[in-house]
């Protein structure tokens, strides 16, 4: 119970600090939707009227207090651009981003685990060299460049995948609807997997090599234990705690990477929503996306800590 209360307190404290810094940064940014810079046809009277409607004519501290009160009621406000409720806009786009990141995270974890262990068990062989080269290319490859290369190769040249979008012009119904969505999401998910697998595979290889030097693995080999059993009973149990910790730390990068990939592939997710809102200075939507992303990241880290505590009960709480 103490651990749970401390985790919740940490989560709420971080959300408060993130909201405070983000709110201040939004209002310190040059240009604004209400300033007339983005729309020269707006008259001073219209600007004053809009500021009064959205409460932007109040002191900055009062605006923040009002926003926090609405946030505590799960009310992110009204979009400046579309006039829609921000909650509805976010909930429409959130599932796509969650599915993309979840699939990419799971596949990256499984693939990196296989590559890292295989390279360590076959150190200084062809398998180790191939895994090392693939990992280095993955680690050094910018996601936007790889996305453009795959788009040119598989979409423009070969025509195997659509260039952009989440659905076809006339999407099928039933199961075909989700298959069509998966077809459109294949390339961005592939980019996320390839970019993320390199550093994790090298990390797992390094950890596995250290485990293989331990006394218990040496005596297990001396007893003639099969390689599969050594991996199952000695390597995997010792690999999982540090890997879970690293995956928890990588969640912000996955969510942040969605902004770039969703904008390139034209996917209507949280990343594209954040980019378009930032370009139009749509403060309610920007703050809503930031807080939702921060909440998901913090919850993901808490889940990773709970899993780590389950895997290793001796971890300090």
N, C-alpha and C positions, 0 to 999 in steps of 0.2 A: 504493500500500500504506500509506503514512504517513497519507494522508487517511482510508482505511478504518479503520485502527487508532485514529485520533483520534476518528472518528465513533462507533465501538463503545465507546471509553472514555467519551465524553460520555454515551452512552445508558445505560451501566451506572451511571455516577455519578448521573445524574438519577433513575434508578429507585431507587437507594439512598436519595437524599434524600427522594423522594416516599414511599417506604415508611416511613422514619423519622418524617417529619412526620405521615403518615396514622395510623400506629400510635399515636403519642403523642396525637393528637387524638381517636381512638376511645376511648382509656382515660380521657381527661380530660372526656369528655362526661357530662352528668348522666344519672342512671338507667342501668341496664344490664339485660340479659336475666337475669343471675344474681343481681341485687340484690333481687328480689322486688317491685320497683315495678310491673313489667308483669304480674305474676301473683301476686296476694296470697295464693293458696292454697299457695304454696311455703313449706315450713317451713325453718328454719335448717339442719336436718340434710340436707334435700334439696339446698339451695343449696351446702353444703360438699361434698357428694358429687359434684355436677355440676362444681364448680370443680376438684376433684381429677381428674375424668375428662378435662376439657379442658385441664388444666395451668394454670388461672387462679389457683391457690393459690401459684404460684411468684413470685419477685420480677419486677418489670416488665422489667428488663434481660434476665433469663433467658428470659422469655416471648418477647421480641423476637428473641433469638438462636435459639431453637427454631423460631420462625416463619420466619426467614430461611433456616435450614437446610432446612426443609420446602419453602420457596418455590424454592430452588435445585434441588430435585428435582421441581419442577412439581406440588407437592402443596399445595393451598390449605386443606386441613383438612376438617372436618365441620361442616355447618350446625347451629346451635343449635336452629332451629325445626323443620326437616324431618328432620334426621338423615341427609340425603343427602350424598354427596361433593360438595364445592363445585365441583370440576373438571367433574363431569357436569352440574351445574345450569348452569354458565356456557356450556359447549359446546352445550347444548341451545338456549340463547337468543341466543348470539352471532351466528349466521348472519343472523337477522332484522334485527338492528341494523346489521350490516355492509351488508346489501343495501339497506336504507333509506337509509343515509348515502351509500353509493356512488352509487346512482341519483340521489339529490338533488344530490350534488356534481357529477356529470357534466352533468346537465341545467342546473344553475345556471351552470356554467362556459360551456356553449354558448350559453344564452339571454342571459347577461350580455355575452358577447363580441359577439353580434349586436346587442343593444340599444345598447351603448356605442359601437360603431363607427358604427352607423347615425345615432345622435344627433350624433356629432362630424362626420361627413361632411355632414350636413344641418343644421348649426348655425343657430340662430335661425329655424328653420322649424317647421311643425306637428309633424313627426316628432320633432324635438328636444324640443318642449314636452311631447308625450305621453309620451315615454320619461322625461323628467325628473319628471313628475308621478307616474307609476307607480313610479319609483325612490324618490321621497320617501315615498310611501304605504307602500311595502314596508319602507323603512328605519325608519319610525316605528311600524309595526304590531307589537304584541306577539303572539308565536306562540300563546299560550294563548287570546287573544281571537279571533284569526282561526280557530283550531281550533273553538271553540264556535260561531262564526258559520257556518262551513261545515257543521258537524254539524247545526245547526238547519235550514239551507237545503236541503242535498242529502240528508240522512238522514231528518230528521223530516218536513219539509214535502213534498219531492219524492219521497223514498224511492228515490233512485237508488243510494245507497251504504249499506252497513251502518253502524250507529251505532258499534259497538265490536267488538273481538275480532280474531282472526287468521284464523279459519276459520268457515264456516257450521256450523250444528248437525249437518247430515249432509253433510260435505264430499265432493265427487266424487273419483274416483280417476283416476290417470294424469295427463294434461296438464291436465284440469279442476281438479285439486287446486292446481296452481300458478296457474292463472288465477283461481281463487277467492281465493287468498292475495293476488294482485295487486289484485283488486277491493277487498279489505279494507284494503290498504295505500295505496290511491290518495289518499285525503284527507290522511293524515299526510305523505306524500311531497310532495303539492301545497303544504301549509303550509310545509314546510322549503324548498322551491324559492322560493316567493313571498317569504318572510322573508329569504332569503339573496341574492336576485338584485338587490335595490335598491342596497346599498352597493357591490357589485362592479361593477354597470353604471355608476354614477357615477364610480367609480375608473377604469374603462376609458375612459370618455368623456374624462376629464381627461387621461389619458396620450395618447390619440389626438390630442387638440387640440395637445398639445405636439409630437408627432411631425409633425403637418401643418405646423408652423411651421419645420421644419428645411429646410436648403438642398437636400438630396437629393430631398425630396418636391417642392420648388418647381421644380427642374430637370426632374424626371420629368413634372410637369404641363406644363411649357413644351415638352417634346418631344412632347406629345400622347398620353401613355400613358393607357390606359383606367383608369377608377376601380377595376375589379376587380383589375387587375394592380398598381395602387398599393397596394391593401389586401393582396394576396397577398405581394408582394415587399418592401414597405417598412414597412407598418404591423404586420402580424402578427409578423414576426421580432423587432421591437422591443417588442412588447406582451407576448410570452409570458414572458420572464424575470421581470418584476415580478409578473405575474399568478400564476405558479407559486409565487413566494414568498408572496404573499398567501393563496393556497389552503392552503399548508402551515401558515400561522399560524391559519387558520380551522378547522382540524381539531378542536381542543379544543371550540370552540363548537358544532360539529355533534354531537359525541358527547354533550356536556352537554345540548344541546337535546332529545336523545332521551328523557331522564328525564321531562321535562314532557309531551311529546307521547305517549309510550307509556303514561303514566299516564292521560291524558285519553281516549285511544282504546282503552284496555284491551288493548294489544298486548304479548304475552309476549316481551319483549326484554330487553336488558341494562338499559335505563333503568328499566323497571318493576321489574325484579329489585332494582336498587339502591334504589329508593324504598321498596319493601316491606321490604327488609332493614334500612334505616335506621329505619323506623317500629318494627320489632320488636327493634332493637339486635342484629341477627344479625352479630356482628363478623367471623367468617370469610368470610361471603358479601360483606360490605361491602368488606373488604380485598381479596378476590379480584377483585371488579368494578373497584375503583380501580386495582389494579396492571395488570389486563388493559387497561383504558382508557388508562392512562398508557403502557403498552408500545406499543399501536396508534398513539397520538398521536406518540410519539417516532419510531417506525418510519416513519410517514407524513411527518414532517418530514425524516427522513434521505433518503427517496425524493424528496421535493421538492427537496432540496439536490442530489441526484445528477442529477435532470432539469435543474435550473438550470445545473449544471456542464456538462452535455452541450449545452445551448442556447447557453451563453456560456462558452467555455473560458478566458476571461480573468478570470473571477471568482476572487478570492483564495481559495485552499484552506486 
